[in-house]
């Protein structure tokens, strides 16, 4: 009976997890901008504290932070827009170059296969080598044409039409409104929110201590992401200079992409390595085509292995597998927006739970010390 009860509990938990994940997926249009707003609100907490120290009214400080955030997001969109336009414009050339490279590899493999068949024919005395070579050349031409065919496609099909863009506008506007509203009210009432949480989870008399720990966790996460932002900006500057030296076009766009994609750990740099590989194939010949991805990979490894560990030390160290799983799960659940909020959300949860556990441990130690002192006093 005990095993049956445990099995029932496990089944209920599994059903609850499935229902929770399904609800998160169905409510993506509402939950994703809300979570993004909360994460950005945590990162902006030092700015909110600065407004309070200066003497700004809470509403004015929250509104100023909101305006600055929206302005920064608009700037990032304007930076990303030329990248998307250039990729669309260069898409036929990229496909053609990649098709030519694939065709060369196929021809090389067929040449090896033809040589092998000719050797076999010479040994066995059969004259199948020439026929095989002829068939191989015909297949090669046919396959090359099939591979090259997509290069003649219309890249404008990748861009939504004006009617499609207008149909998407209300949904995008609704997400922006949700994001702005949640961010404003979180910045406005974050101190009250932490006090409310502390009253619900703290033992009697420890509410203020727990609220302070919640705010300390907020500052830790904010400091981490400010430091990471500075490091990523440095990486973007280094990539810009490297692209200038290599002679690739649009070095500032490459630098901005390196800075932004480095916030999405593992997956962002991987995507940029692929982009640099394509750029190398398009703009260089031979072994030089590998120069752009190799240079970027070297700069990224220097940042990941030396600069970031030196700047952050052992603070907020997280298992890489846990980071990767969080990225994959939220990318699958919410798409690109999930990839943006995955790491901040994970770190926020880890720091909060760590601080709360530390607070409970200190409280228990204080209670034990008080009880021991009381017993000694009674014994005396």
Secondary structure per residue as TSV (DSSP state, phi and psi in degrees):
chain	resnum	aa	ss	phi	psi
A	1	X	-	360.0	-36.9
A	2	X	H	-63.3	-42.5
A	3	X	H	-64.5	-37.3
A	4	X	H	-64.5	-41.7
A	5	X	H	-64.9	-41.3
A	6	X	H	-64.2	-42.3
A	7	X	H	-61.1	-39.4
A	8	X	H	-64.6	-40.0
A	9	X	H	-63.0	-43.9
A	10	X	H	-61.9	-41.7
A	11	X	H	-64.0	-41.9
A	12	X	H	-63.6	-41.8
A	13	X	H	-63.3	-43.4
A	14	X	H	-61.9	-43.9
A	15	X	H	-63.0	-39.6
A	16	X	H	-64.1	-40.7
A	17	X	H	-63.9	-45.1
A	18	X	H	-61.6	-43.5
A	19	X	H	-64.2	-39.3
A	20	X	H	-64.8	-46.0
A	21	X	H	-65.0	-40.8
A	22	X	H	-62.4	-42.7
A	23	X	H	-63.0	-40.2
A	24	X	H	-62.6	-38.8
A	25	X	H	-68.3	-44.0
A	26	X	H	-67.8	-32.0
A	27	X	T	-96.4	24.3
A	28	X	H	-55.8	-43.8
A	29	X	H	-63.0	-23.8
A	30	X	H	-99.9	-46.3
A	31	X	H	-71.0	-39.4
A	32	X	H	-60.8	-50.4
A	33	X	H	-65.8	-30.0
A	34	X	H	-65.6	-46.4
A	35	X	H	-65.3	-40.8
A	36	X	H	-60.0	-41.0
A	37	X	H	-64.5	-42.3
A	38	X	H	-63.6	-41.8
A	39	X	H	-64.3	-45.8
A	40	X	H	-65.6	-35.0
A	41	X	H	-61.8	-39.1
A	42	X	H	-65.3	-44.1
A	43	X	H	-63.9	-32.7
A	44	X	T	-85.6	4.9
A	45	X	H	-58.3	-37.2
A	46	X	H	-61.6	-35.0
A	47	X	H	-68.0	-39.7
A	48	X	H	-63.0	-41.7
A	49	X	H	-63.6	-35.9
A	50	X	H	-64.2	-42.7
A	51	X	H	-59.9	-39.3
A	52	X	H	-65.8	-40.7
A	53	X	H	-67.1	-36.4
A	54	X	H	-67.3	-28.9
A	55	X	T	108.3	14.3
A	56	X	-	-65.5	142.8
A	57	X	-	-60.9	147.3
A	58	X	H	-54.2	-42.7
A	59	X	H	-65.0	-40.8
A	60	X	H	-65.8	-41.5
A	61	X	H	-63.5	-44.2
A	62	X	H	-64.6	-40.6
A	63	X	H	-66.5	-39.5
A	64	X	H	-64.0	-43.8
A	65	X	H	-63.3	-39.4
A	66	X	H	-63.1	-45.6
A	67	X	H	-62.7	-43.1
A	68	X	H	-62.7	-39.9
A	69	X	H	-65.3	-46.8
A	70	X	H	-62.9	-38.2
A	71	X	H	-64.2	-40.4
A	72	X	H	-65.8	-41.5
A	73	X	H	-63.7	-39.8
A	74	X	H	-63.6	-39.6
A	75	X	H	-62.4	-41.2
A	76	X	H	-64.4	-37.3
A	77	X	H	-64.4	-41.8
A	78	X	H	-66.3	-32.6
A	79	X	H	-70.2	-40.8
A	80	X	H	-74.1	-27.0
A	81	X	H	-58.9	-44.8
A	82	X	H	-63.1	-32.5
A	83	X	H	-61.7	-46.7
A	84	X	H	-63.8	-42.7
A	85	X	H	-63.0	-44.1
A	86	X	H	-65.1	-39.3
A	87	X	H	-62.9	-42.1
A	88	X	H	-65.8	-43.1
A	89	X	H	-65.4	-37.2
A	90	X	H	-89.1	0.1
A	91	X	H	-58.8	-43.4
A	92	X	H	-59.9	-42.0
A	93	X	H	-64.6	-42.4
A	94	X	H	-60.4	-45.8
A	95	X	H	-63.5	-40.5
A	96	X	H	-64.1	-44.9
A	97	X	H	-64.5	-43.2
A	98	X	H	-67.1	-37.1
A	99	X	H	-64.4	-41.1
A	100	X	H	-64.0	-40.6
A	101	X	H	-64.1	-44.1
A	102	X	H	-62.8	-39.7
A	103	X	H	-64.3	-39.6
A	104	X	H	-62.9	-42.8
A	105	X	H	-63.1	-42.6
A	106	X	H	-62.5	-42.9
A	107	X	H	-63.3	-40.0
A	108	X	H	-63.1	-42.7
A	109	X	H	-66.2	-39.2
A	110	X	H	-68.4	-33.9
A	111	X	H	-62.4	-42.7
A	112	X	H	-63.3	-41.4
A	113	X	H	-64.4	-39.2
A	114	X	H	-64.5	-43.2
A	115	X	H	-60.4	-43.0
A	116	X	H	-61.3	-42.5
A	117	X	H	-68.4	-36.7
A	118	X	H	-64.6	-40.6
A	119	X	H	-63.5	-42.7
A	120	X	H	-63.0	-40.4
A	121	X	H	-65.0	-39.6
A	122	X	H	-64.8	-37.9
A	123	X	H	-70.1	-42.8
A	124	X	H	-83.8	-13.0
A	125	X	T	85.1	6.7
A	126	X	-	-92.8	147.3
A	127	X	-	-97.8	50.0
A	128	X	-	-93.8	-6.6
A	129	X	H	-64.6	-45.4
A	130	X	H	-66.3	-42.3
A	131	X	H	-61.9	-41.5
A	132	X	H	-64.1	-39.6
A	133	X	H	-65.8	-40.6
A	134	X	H	-65.0	-44.5
A	135	X	H	-60.4	-39.4
A	136	X	H	-63.1	-42.5
A	137	X	H	-66.5	-38.2
A	138	X	H	-65.1	-44.8
A	139	X	H	-63.4	-37.2
A	140	X	H	-62.5	-44.3
A	141	X	H	-64.3	-42.1
A	142	X	H	-63.5	-45.8
A	143	X	H	-65.8	-37.4
A	144	X	H	-62.9	-40.9
A	145	X	H	-64.8	-39.6
A	146	X	H	-66.9	-38.3
A	147	X	H	-69.1	-39.1
A	148	X	H	-75.7	-16.7
A	149	X	H	-59.1	-41.6
A	150	X	G	-62.2	-20.8
A	151	X	G	-65.9	-21.0
A	152	X	G	-86.7	2.7
A	153	X	S	-66.4	162.7
A	154	X	-	-88.2	113.0
A	155	X	G	-69.3	-18.2
A	156	X	G	-65.9	-16.7
A	157	X	G	-66.2	-19.6
A	158	X	G	-75.4	-18.8
A	159	X	S	-94.0	130.7
A	160	X	-	-64.9	145.1
A	161	X	-	-71.5	164.4
A	162	X	H	-56.6	-36.8
A	163	X	H	-65.8	-43.2
A	164	X	H	-64.7	-40.3
A	165	X	H	-62.2	-41.4
A	166	X	H	-66.7	-35.3
A	167	X	H	-68.8	-28.0
A	168	X	H	-83.2	-18.1
A	169	X	H	-58.3	-45.9
A	170	X	H	-60.6	-40.0
A	171	X	H	-65.5	-42.8
A	172	X	H	-64.4	-43.1
A	173	X	H	-62.6	-39.2
A	174	X	H	-63.3	-41.3
A	175	X	H	-65.1	-39.4
A	176	X	H	-63.8	-42.3
A	177	X	H	-63.6	-44.0
A	178	X	H	-61.4	-46.2
A	179	X	H	-59.8	-49.1
A	180	X	H	-64.5	-41.5
A	181	X	H	-65.2	-46.3
A	182	X	H	-65.6	-41.5
A	183	X	H	-63.6	-43.8
A	184	X	H	-62.4	-49.3
A	185	X	H	-72.6	-28.8
A	186	X	H	-67.4	-46.3
A	187	X	H	-63.4	-33.7
A	188	X	H	-71.2	-36.7
A	189	X	H	-121.9	18.3
A	190	X	H	-60.5	-37.3
A	191	X	H	-64.3	-44.2
A	192	X	H	-65.3	-35.5
A	193	X	H	-63.5	-46.0
A	194	X	H	-64.6	-37.9
A	195	X	H	-65.2	-39.9
A	196	X	H	-64.0	-43.9
A	197	X	H	-62.5	-42.4
A	198	X	H	-61.7	-39.4
A	199	X	H	-64.6	-28.2
A	200	X	H	-84.7	-27.9
A	201	X	H	-113.8	-13.7
A	202	X	S	-91.7	148.0
A	203	X	-	-65.1	163.8
A	204	X	T	-59.0	132.7
A	205	X	T	87.4	-6.8
A	206	X	-	-111.9	13.7
A	207	X	H	-61.9	-43.3
A	208	X	H	-65.8	-39.1
A	209	X	H	-63.6	-43.6
A	210	X	H	-66.4	-40.4
A	211	X	H	-61.9	-40.5
A	212	X	H	-64.8	-36.7
A	213	X	H	-68.4	-36.8
A	214	X	H	-61.8	-42.1
A	215	X	H	-70.3	-33.5
A	216	X	H	-65.1	-39.9
A	217	X	H	-62.4	-40.2
A	218	X	H	-59.5	-44.1
A	219	X	H	-66.2	-37.0
A	220	X	H	-61.7	-47.8
A	221	X	H	-63.9	-41.3
A	222	X	H	-62.9	-44.6
A	223	X	H	-61.4	-39.7
A	224	X	H	-59.7	-48.5
A	225	X	H	-75.9	-27.1
A	226	X	H	-66.3	-42.3
A	227	X	H	-63.2	-44.5
A	228	X	H	-62.9	-38.1
A	229	X	H	-63.3	-41.4
A	230	X	H	-64.8	-42.5
A	231	X	H	-63.6	-43.7
A	232	X	H	-65.3	-35.1
A	233	X	H	-63.8	-40.1
A	234	X	H	-63.5	-40.3
A	235	X	H	-62.3	-42.0
A	236	X	H	-61.3	-40.3
A	237	X	H	-65.0	-41.8
A	238	X	H	-64.1	-41.0
A	239	X	H	-65.2	-39.9
A	240	X	H	-59.1	-46.6
A	241	X	H	-64.1	-42.4
A	242	X	H	-63.6	-40.9
A	243	X	H	-65.4	-38.1
A	244	X	H	-60.4	-44.5
A	245	X	H	-65.4	-40.2
A	246	X	H	-71.0	-22.6
A	247	X	T	90.5	14.8
A	248	X	-	-74.0	149.0
A	249	X	S	-73.6	160.1
A	250	X	-	56.1	57.4
A	251	X	H	-64.3	-34.2
A	252	X	H	-68.9	-32.9
A	253	X	H	-68.9	-40.7
A	254	X	H	-62.7	-41.4
A	255	X	H	-64.0	-42.1
A	256	X	H	-64.2	-40.5
A	257	X	H	-63.3	-40.6
A	258	X	H	-63.6	-40.9
A	259	X	H	-64.6	-47.5
A	260	X	H	-72.0	-44.6
A	261	X	H	-70.2	-19.6
A	262	X	T	-71.3	-13.8
A	263	X	T	-71.5	-26.1
A	264	X	S	-93.9	92.9
A	265	X	T	-57.8	145.0
A	266	X	T	67.9	-59.6
A	267	X	H	-71.9	-40.0
A	268	X	H	-62.2	-53.9
A	269	X	H	-58.9	-36.2
A	270	X	H	-62.1	-43.2
A	271	X	H	-63.3	-38.6
A	272	X	H	-72.1	-33.4
A	273	X	H	-61.3	-42.3
A	274	X	H	-62.4	-41.3
A	275	X	H	-65.0	-41.8
A	276	X	H	-65.9	-33.8
A	277	X	H	-63.5	-45.0
A	278	X	H	-62.8	-44.2
A	279	X	H	-61.2	-39.5
A	280	X	H	-63.8	-40.4
A	281	X	H	-64.4	-38.3
A	282	X	H	-73.0	-41.6
A	283	X	H	-99.3	-17.1
A	284	X	-	-126.7	166.9
A	285	X	-	-120.3	152.4
A	286	X	G	65.5	-143.5
A	287	X	G	-66.4	-23.4
A	288	X	G	-62.2	-21.7
A	289	X	G	-65.7	-19.3
A	290	X	G	-87.7	-6.9
A	291	X	H	-62.5	-48.1
A	292	X	H	-58.4	-50.0
A	293	X	H	-65.3	-33.9
A	294	X	H	-66.8	-43.3
A	295	X	H	-63.4	-45.7
A	296	X	H	-64.1	-42.1
A	297	X	H	-61.6	-38.9
A	298	X	H	-63.5	-46.7
A	299	X	H	-63.0	-40.7
A	300	X	H	-66.8	-37.7
A	301	X	H	-68.0	-38.3
A	302	X	H	-61.4	-43.0
A	303	X	I	-64.7	-45.7
A	304	X	I	-74.9	-33.7
A	305	X	I	-94.7	-22.9
A	306	X	I	-123.5	-52.6
A	307	X	I	-68.8	-53.5
A	308	X	H	-63.6	-47.2
A	309	X	H	-60.6	-34.7
A	310	X	H	-68.2	-39.7
A	311	X	H	-73.9	-35.4
A	312	X	H	-102.0	-20.2
A	313	X	T	63.2	-137.3
A	314	X	T	-96.2	4.9
A	315	X	T	-68.9	137.7
A	316	X	T	54.2	36.0
A	317	X	-	-72.7	131.8
A	318	X	-	-127.9	143.9
A	319	X	-	-57.9	126.7
A	320	X	H	-57.9	-34.2
A	321	X	H	-63.3	-40.3
A	322	X	H	-64.0	-40.7
A	323	X	H	-62.4	-46.5
A	324	X	H	-63.5	-42.4
A	325	X	H	-64.2	-40.9
A	326	X	H	-62.8	-42.0
A	327	X	H	-61.9	-49.6
A	328	X	H	-62.9	-43.8
A	329	X	H	-62.9	-49.2
A	330	X	H	-74.6	-29.1
A	331	X	H	-64.7	-41.6
A	332	X	H	-66.4	-36.6
A	333	X	H	-79.0	-46.4
A	334	X	H	-122.9	5.4
A	335	X	T	74.6	-151.7
A	336	X	H	-55.9	-36.4
A	337	X	H	-63.9	-35.1
A	338	X	H	-64.7	-37.4
A	339	X	H	-64.4	-31.8
A	340	X	H	-71.3	-41.3
A	341	X	H	-90.5	-8.1
A	342	X	H	-61.2	-53.1
A	343	X	H	-68.4	-48.2
A	344	X	H	-57.4	-41.5
A	345	X	H	-65.2	-42.2
A	346	X	H	-62.3	-47.5
A	347	X	H	-65.4	-40.5
A	348	X	H	-58.1	-48.1
A	349	X	H	-62.8	-41.8
A	350	X	H	-64.4	-45.4
A	351	X	H	-66.7	-41.7
A	352	X	H	-61.0	-48.7
A	353	X	H	-64.3	-38.3
A	354	X	H	-64.4	-45.2
A	355	X	H	-65.3	-40.2
A	356	X	H	-67.1	-39.6
A	357	X	H	-63.3	-41.3
A	358	X	H	-63.7	-40.3
A	359	X	H	-63.6	-43.1
A	360	X	H	-64.4	-38.8
A	361	X	H	-65.1	-43.0
A	362	X	H	-63.9	-38.4
A	363	X	H	-64.3	-43.4
A	364	X	H	-63.6	-41.1
A	365	X	H	-63.5	-40.7
A	366	X	H	-65.0	-39.7
A	367	X	H	-66.1	-40.0
A	368	X	H	-64.9	-41.8
A	369	X	H	-63.5	-39.9
A	370	X	H	-66.6	-40.7
A	371	X	H	-65.7	-40.1
A	372	X	H	-65.9	-40.3
A	373	X	H	-64.3	-37.0
A	374	X	H	-65.6	-41.5
A	375	X	H	-65.3	-40.8
A	376	X	H	-63.8	-38.9
A	377	X	H	-65.5	-40.6
A	378	X	H	-65.4	-39.7
A	379	X	H	-65.8	-35.1
A	380	X	-	-71.0	360.0
